[in-house]
Amino acid sequence: MGVPGDTLELWSPDKGSAPAGGAVRRVLLLNVTFEPLTTVGLRRAVCLVLGGKAEVVHHDAAGAVLHAASVALQTPSVIRLSRYVRIPYRNRVPLTRAALMRRDNYKCAYCGGRAETIDHVIPRSRSGQHVWENCVASCTICNHRKADRLLSELGWTLAVPPVVPRGAHWRLVGAQYDGDPQWAAYLRESSAALRPSAALRPSAALRPSAALRPSAVRRVSSPPRSKCPRRVPLTAPARRWLGS
């Protein structure tokens, strides 16, 4: 079941809750295990819910309501897939321009202004590497002023040292800057997003028991792993299922 794009209208008692400047309202998408996957546009989230592929976990806190020609429903803020989507593992979050801008919230690491480009803290011409720990978002003016010099040569300092993004999923880098406070519990590392509370779990059967995981028995005597690897984009079959 779909919602015609020209008939979908949003009404909210709190006018300030609507995204400014025509921005697309985003909805947090969870796997069936309550693991955060990504964010989707509001219209796509509604289609997933009405098509029976997802269910609403949290509605919009402001009470916004969607109206179409034949249906009216509360605006979702967090939705959960009705079936499990397998995601392959990746050890490190990929460094892309979009992800780095999201990590730094589109702010220049040097002056705090609007970031427009990427700068290497230690210039590439001076053996600097293209890694998370050496890349920051920067405005054009600061980028030109710094050129190929070191921060110590300019007397500059970084308020926040650049680090590898932390979070449950690389597609959600910087999602903490998006509006809804209801996302916080799912985006926080080692949070309810990875270990949902009983209040958020419809059924304990959703969690695979140790008896169903033979490898769990062998792991009892093995040393603990250093860190859980992060996730990468959805597999092609999963994308086809979500887009069908």
C-alpha positions as CSV (number, residue, x, y, z in Angstrom):
1,M,0.0,0.0,0.0
2,G,1.4,3.4,-0.9
3,V,0.7,7.0,-0.2
4,P,0.4,9.3,-3.2
5,G,3.1,11.9,-2.9
6,D,0.8,14.8,-3.9
7,T,-1.9,14.0,-1.2
8,L,0.4,13.5,1.8
9,E,0.2,16.5,4.1
10,L,1.7,17.0,7.6
11,W,-0.1,18.9,10.3
12,S,1.6,19.6,13.6
13,P,0.3,21.5,16.7
14,D,3.9,22.6,17.2
15,K,4.9,24.5,14.1
16,G,8.5,24.6,15.3
17,S,8.8,20.8,15.1
18,A,8.8,20.9,11.3
19,P,12.2,20.9,9.5
20,A,13.1,24.4,8.4
21,G,14.0,25.4,4.9
22,G,12.1,22.5,3.2
23,A,14.4,19.9,4.8
24,V,13.1,16.3,4.6
25,R,11.9,14.9,8.0
26,R,13.9,11.8,8.9
27,V,12.7,8.7,10.7
28,L,15.0,6.3,12.5
29,L,14.9,2.7,11.1
30,L,15.6,-0.2,13.4
31,N,16.2,-3.8,12.6
32,V,13.8,-6.4,14.1
33,T,16.4,-6.7,16.9
34,F,16.1,-3.0,17.7
35,E,19.5,-2.4,16.2
36,P,19.6,1.0,14.5
37,L,20.2,0.7,10.7
38,T,19.8,4.1,9.1
39,T,17.4,7.0,8.8
40,V,14.8,7.2,6.0
41,G,12.6,10.0,4.7
42,L,9.2,10.4,6.3
43,R,7.3,9.4,3.1
44,R,9.4,6.2,2.8
45,A,8.8,5.4,6.5
46,V,5.1,5.7,6.0
47,C,5.2,3.5,3.0
48,L,7.1,0.8,5.0
49,V,4.5,1.0,7.8
50,L,1.4,0.9,5.6
51,G,3.0,-1.9,3.5
52,G,3.4,-4.1,6.5
53,K,7.2,-4.1,6.3
54,A,7.7,-2.1,9.5
55,E,5.9,-1.1,12.7
56,V,5.9,2.2,14.6
57,V,8.0,2.1,17.8
58,H,7.7,5.8,18.7
59,H,5.5,8.5,17.3
60,D,6.4,12.1,16.8
61,A,6.7,13.8,20.3
62,A,5.0,16.9,19.0
63,G,1.9,15.0,18.0
64,A,2.2,15.7,14.3
65,V,-0.4,13.9,12.1
66,L,-0.2,12.9,8.5
67,H,-3.3,13.3,6.3
68,A,-3.9,11.7,2.9
69,A,-7.0,11.2,0.9
70,S,-8.1,8.1,2.6
71,V,-5.9,7.8,5.7
72,A,-4.7,9.8,8.7
73,L,-2.0,8.5,11.0
74,Q,0.4,9.9,13.6
75,T,3.8,10.8,12.3
76,P,6.4,8.1,13.1
77,S,9.7,9.0,14.7
78,V,11.2,5.5,15.1
79,I,10.1,2.4,13.1
80,R,11.1,-1.2,13.3
81,L,11.3,-3.7,10.5
82,S,9.0,-6.7,10.6
83,R,11.7,-9.1,9.5
84,Y,15.4,-9.4,10.1
85,V,17.8,-7.8,7.6
86,R,21.3,-9.2,7.7
87,I,24.1,-6.7,7.5
88,P,27.7,-7.7,6.7
89,Y,30.5,-6.7,9.1
90,R,33.2,-4.2,8.6
91,N,36.0,-3.5,11.0
92,R,36.3,0.3,10.5
93,V,33.9,3.0,9.6
94,P,34.7,4.1,6.0
95,L,36.1,7.6,5.7
96,T,33.9,9.6,3.2
97,R,33.4,13.4,2.9
98,A,29.7,13.0,3.9
99,A,30.5,10.9,7.0
100,L,33.3,13.3,8.1
101,M,31.0,16.3,7.7
102,R,28.4,14.5,9.8
103,R,31.0,13.7,12.5
104,D,32.0,17.3,12.8
105,N,28.4,18.6,12.4
106,Y,29.3,20.7,9.4
107,K,31.4,23.0,11.6
108,C,35.0,24.1,10.9
109,A,37.3,22.5,13.4
110,Y,39.4,25.7,13.5
111,C,37.0,28.6,13.8
112,G,33.6,26.9,14.4
113,G,32.1,28.4,11.3
114,R,30.3,26.6,8.5
115,A,32.5,23.8,7.0
116,E,32.8,23.6,3.3
117,T,35.8,21.3,2.7
118,I,38.1,18.8,4.4
119,D,41.5,19.5,5.8
120,H,44.4,17.3,6.9
121,V,45.7,18.3,10.3
122,I,49.1,17.1,9.3
123,P,49.3,18.0,5.6
124,R,49.7,15.2,3.1
125,S,52.9,17.0,1.8
126,R,54.4,16.4,5.3
127,S,53.6,12.7,5.6
128,G,50.1,13.2,6.9
129,Q,47.7,10.3,6.3
130,H,44.2,10.3,5.0
131,V,42.6,8.7,8.1
132,W,39.9,9.8,10.5
133,E,42.4,10.9,13.2
134,N,44.1,13.3,10.7
135,C,41.0,14.7,8.9
136,V,38.7,17.5,10.0
137,A,35.9,19.6,8.5
138,S,37.1,23.1,7.6
139,C,35.9,26.3,6.1
140,T,37.5,27.6,2.9
141,I,39.2,30.6,4.7
142,C,40.9,28.5,7.4
143,N,41.9,25.9,4.8
144,H,43.7,28.5,2.8
145,R,45.3,30.2,5.8
146,K,46.6,26.9,7.1
147,A,47.8,25.7,3.7
148,D,50.6,23.1,4.3
149,R,51.6,24.2,7.7
150,L,51.3,22.5,11.1
151,L,49.0,23.8,13.8
152,S,52.1,24.4,16.0
153,E,53.5,26.7,13.4
154,L,50.3,28.8,13.4
155,G,49.6,28.7,17.1
156,W,46.3,27.0,16.4
157,T,44.7,24.3,18.6
158,L,41.8,21.9,18.0
159,A,39.0,22.1,20.5
160,V,38.0,18.5,19.8
161,P,40.7,16.0,18.6
162,P,39.6,14.1,15.5
163,V,38.7,10.5,16.2
164,V,37.0,7.6,14.5
165,P,33.2,7.9,14.7
166,R,31.6,5.8,17.4
167,G,28.1,4.4,17.1
168,A,26.0,1.4,16.3
169,H,26.1,1.9,12.5
170,W,28.2,4.0,10.1
171,R,25.1,5.3,8.3
172,L,24.1,7.0,11.5
173,V,27.3,9.1,11.9
174,G,26.2,12.5,13.2
175,A,22.6,11.4,13.7
176,Q,22.7,12.8,17.2
177,Y,22.5,16.2,15.6
178,D,19.1,15.4,14.1
179,G,16.1,16.6,16.0
180,D,14.3,13.9,17.9
181,P,15.5,13.1,21.5
182,Q,13.7,9.7,21.3
183,W,16.5,8.5,19.1
184,A,19.1,8.9,21.8
185,A,18.6,5.5,23.5
186,Y,19.1,3.7,20.2
187,L,22.1,5.8,19.0
188,R,24.1,5.7,22.2
189,E,26.9,3.1,22.1
190,S,26.2,0.0,24.3
191,S,22.7,1.4,24.8
192,A,19.1,0.1,24.6
193,A,19.5,0.0,20.9
194,L,21.8,-3.0,21.2
195,R,20.2,-4.4,24.4
196,P,16.5,-3.3,24.3
197,S,14.7,-3.2,27.6
198,A,11.7,-5.3,28.4
199,A,9.4,-2.2,27.9
200,L,10.5,-1.9,24.3
201,R,10.5,-5.7,23.5
202,P,7.1,-7.1,22.4
203,S,8.4,-10.6,22.9
204,A,11.4,-12.3,24.4
205,A,11.2,-14.7,21.5
206,L,12.8,-12.0,19.3
207,R,16.1,-12.6,21.0
208,P,17.9,-15.8,19.9
209,S,18.7,-17.9,23.0
210,A,22.0,-19.4,23.7
211,A,20.6,-22.8,23.0
212,L,20.0,-21.8,19.4
213,R,23.6,-20.5,19.0
214,P,26.0,-23.5,19.3
215,S,29.0,-21.2,19.1
216,A,28.0,-19.6,22.4
217,V,29.0,-22.7,24.3
218,R,32.5,-22.6,22.8
219,R,32.9,-18.9,23.5
220,V,32.6,-19.4,27.3
221,S,36.2,-20.4,27.8
222,S,37.6,-18.1,25.0
223,P,39.0,-14.6,25.8
224,P,36.6,-11.7,25.2
225,R,36.8,-9.9,22.0
226,S,38.3,-6.4,22.0
227,K,35.4,-4.6,20.3
228,C,32.4,-5.4,18.3
229,P,32.9,-4.6,14.6
230,R,30.8,-1.9,13.0
231,R,28.3,-2.3,10.3
232,V,28.3,-1.5,6.6
233,P,25.5,-0.8,4.1
234,L,22.6,-3.1,3.6
235,T,23.1,-6.1,1.3
236,A,21.6,-6.0,-2.2
237,P,18.8,-8.4,-1.3
238,A,17.9,-6.3,1.7
239,R,17.8,-3.1,-0.4
240,R,15.6,-4.8,-2.9
241,W,13.2,-6.0,-0.2
242,L,13.0,-2.5,1.4
243,G,12.5,-0.8,-2.0
244,S,9.9,-3.2,-3.4
